[in-house]
Amino acid sequence: MRSKGDKYRPVATVLKEKNGVPTKLHISGKVYALVPDDYINGRKNQAGRMKNG
């Protein structure tokens, strides 16, 4: 059991990558995904991409 202030090195495994950027990682028994800023709830934010003019 770790106590407050303890340091450790988690093992990270890249599960998926796109254009050389890791998009899905497995770190310390949990899976994490990279979500771009223009995505909301798994869908692209269409309102945030308004055209000029």
N, C-alpha and C positions, 0 to 999 in steps of 0.2 A: 504494500500500500504506500502510495506517495503522500508525502506531507507537504504543507504549504512551503514554497520556496525551493522544493526539489527540482532538479533539472534532469531531463531525459531526452533521448533522441528517438523520435518516432520513425518508423519505416514507411516510406511513401512509395507506392507502386503506380506507375502511369498505366491506366487501363485504355485510354483513348486519346488521340491527338489529332489536331487539324491545323494544317499549315505550320507545323513545327511547334505549336502551342498545346500543352497538355490541357484537355478539356474534361477529362474524367480521371479522378485520383482515388486510390484506396489508401487511407491513412489510419493507422491504429485501429483497424477493424471496422472502419466506417467508410462509406463511399461519398465523395464530394464531386460536384460538377461545376464547371465554369459557366456562368450565365452572363451573356453580354448585357450592357447597360440598357439597350433598347428592347429588351425582352421583359414582358410582364406576364406572370402566370403561364409561362411556356409559349406565349405567342408574341410576335413582334408588335411593338407599340406603333400603330399606324398614325395616331394623333401627333406623336412626337416627330414625325418625318413630313412636315408640311413643306410644300413647294413655295419658292419665292415668286411673287407676282400675283 
